[in-house]
């Protein structure tokens, strides 16, 4: 499974009265399997020249930040579920590739 988004778009100049000279898209590709990310990035790199030509623009991929996907410690999942139960909150388990603060928590707390 591959998850994608364009999290940020920077347009310059950023004015409604001027045709922009450049746009920078901060795109994200996320997948739990490293092979899917490798394949997806290769497909994007292969398709980009034709897409840019059709749009009559220049395009390039700059800087790729790779972060490995990981599983959240089952004890931390149980702890968060118990806390939700204590407060009477509904809960559901979701696969996420985002991480955010949970990546740091998972790295520190499994040994608690």
Protein Blocks (a to p, Z undefined) as FASTA:
>chain_A
ZZdddfbdcdddddfkbccfbdcdddddddfblklmmmmmmmmmmmmmmmmmmnopacdd
ehiaddddddddfklmmmmmmmmmmnopacdddddfklpmmlmmmmmmmmZZ
